[in-house]
Amino acid sequence: MNARVVKSYKGKAEIQLFCKDASSESAHCGACSMGQKPAQKPEIVLAENPLGAKAGDIVDCELKEYGEIKAATILFIVPLVVFMTALGIAGSMGYELTQSFIFGVLVLAATFLGLQQLLKNKTYYYIAGIK
């Protein structure tokens, strides 16, 4: 996947993913397959910068091994388990179903906010080479 370094700091870099004009016929990378075609605004993501790329450099970036699985686990499985656990706890405390559901939703919202703060600087991308 090709990208341009927007900003570089502390071993990480903000990179702007972009696709070539040839990709308008078919998706060739993760950014394109998510609906981003060359005519649209490119996505900016955080990536590890072990090569020390500077702002303006064109780089090759890759996803870390098992990055998709880890991200899916953190974003979908953990909140689902927390929600179900909260429902069970509220139900065992004698709350009605609607009260248990509201409690579960509140705990779910708190989990999402906590994950957002905890994973603010987490990335599964890394810069593999500088062009």
N, C-alpha and C positions, 0 to 999 in steps of 0.2 A: 504494500500500500504506500502511495506517495503522500508526502506532507511537506508543508513549509513551516519552519519554526517561527512562531510569533513572538514568544518571550522565553528566556532561559534564566533559571535561577536554582541554586542549591541542589544540583544533580538532577533536576527535573526541567521539563520544557513544555510550554503550551504549544501544541502543533495544530495546524489547520489542514485537515484531510481534504484532498482534492482528487478528482477523477479526470481522466483524459477525455477528450471529445469522442474517442472511439467507444467509450463505455456507454454512450447513450443508447446503443442498440441492445446491449446486454449487461447485466450486473457482473462486475468482476472483482469486487471487494466488499467488505462488510458495509462500508458507508453507502455504496451504490445499492446494495440489496435492501437497505432500510428505506429506500425510496428517494435517496439523494442522487440526483442526476447532475451532470456538469452545469446546467443552467441555474441550479439552485445555489443558495449560500452554503459554502462548505462548513463542515462541523469542526469545532475546536475542542480538543481533548487534552488531557494531561498525560505526559509520557515520561518515563525514566530516560535520562540523558547520560548514559555512561561514556559516550564518545565526545561529549563537550560541544555539541552543535550550538552555534550562535544564532541570534535572531536573523531571519532572512535566508538561512540555509535551506536547501531542498534535501530532504532525508527520506530514507526508506524506513518505515515503521512496521512493527509486527506486534501480534498479541502474544503475551506470555503463555507458556504451556498451561493448559487447563483453565485459562482465564475466563472463558465463557461459563464453565461449570461453576467456578468459584463465585463469579458475579451473580449467576442465577440463584445459587444457594443463598447468598447474602440478601438478595433483593426479594426473593419469592418464598423460599422454604422457611427461613428464620421467622419472618413476620407471620406466616401461616401457622407455624407451630406455636408462636407466642399468642396469637389470637385464640387458637383452640385451647391452649392451656388456661388463658384468662377466662374463657367460657366455662371450662371445667371448674376452676376455682370459685368463680362467682356462683355457679350452680350448686356446688357443695356447701356454700355458705348460706344457702336457703333463698337466694334471690330468684325472682321469677325470670322467665325466658327473656322478656324484653329488657329487663334490668341487666341480665347477664350479657345480652347482646351489646347494650350501650357500654357496659364496662369493658367488654372485649374490644369494641371500636376505639375507646379511649386509650386502652393499652396499646393497640395497634398503631394509633397516631403517635403516641409517645415513642414507640419502637422506631417508626420511620424517621422521626425527628432526631432521635439518638443516633441512628445509622447514618443519617445525613451529616451530622456533626463529626462522628467518628471516622467516616470514610471520605471526608472532604478532600484530602490530598492523596487518596488511594488511586492507583492506576494499574491497569493490566496491559498497557501499551509500553513498548520500549523502542528506542531508536536503534535500528540495526546497522545503518550505514548512512554516510553523507555522500550525496552526489556531487 
